[in-house]
Amino acid sequence: MEAIRRGDRGKQKAWVWLMVLTAQRGLCVYCGRSPSTTLDHERPIAGAGHDIWWNFVPACKPCNLRKSKHESAAHWAADMDICHRYPELTRSKWRMSPRVFAGITRRVERVQREIADADRREWFELHYGEEKWGNKTDLFKILDRCKAELKRYPHYPWRTPKVRELEGYCTRLICCGHFHPQARLLPAFLEREEVRAFQRAVFNERAHEGEVLGRLIREYLADRGRALDDEA
């Protein structure tokens, strides 16, 4: 059971940062435009919010600072609506367009569902749970590596089936299919451009390279079987 801290702020593990900052397509949940670089407590810990993953949303630094004094994202959106309707009530020169702040509550709800996905959360913990970071530079290097890995997959790896149950290890087909009981490493002699073309084709098919290779080998064996039958 995860400890719940209230009223204080702890250093979050790298995989928690990655899980949150890659949500909402890597964009700030508030403005929906800028890359997310911070974890925002949707309900501030100063107001008895919890310092735990389910209270985090991805945010850019400016939006995080502007929203900080509000008790929730919905409260901030309502406050901006009042400021827009009655500009004489505020001296702030900063404005978020109604079209943008009107969608804040909906985006927050959507991103919280995304972060709460147990399979997604497990994937980040199993893949990046051992990563250590000392400062934001270290963290963002890990984040860049994580984003590059996710781009390699034609669809989210946590949505693919597990090839087996193996405690403490990811066994999702698209990323860790080598854990399949029938998986075997076979050398293939291809030109570099042929390898790239194969990877692109498999990506577009939304399949796993091992699945496609297995299918091709089975087709080859079936053809050889038929050829031998004809020779007989």
Secondary structure as UniProt FT lines:
FT   HELIX           14..21
FT   HELIX           23..26
FT   TURN            29..31
FT   STRAND          38..41
FT   HELIX           45..47
FT   HELIX           53..55
FT   STRAND          56..59
FT   HELIX           61..67
FT   TURN            68..69
FT   HELIX           73..85
FT   HELIX           87..89
FT   HELIX           98..101
FT   TURN            102..103
FT   HELIX           104..116
FT   HELIX           118..128
FT   TURN            129..130
FT   HELIX           136..151
FT   HELIX           157..159
FT   TURN            167..168
FT   HELIX           173..176
FT   HELIX           177..179
FT   TURN            181..182
FT   HELIX           192..205
FT   HELIX           209..231
//
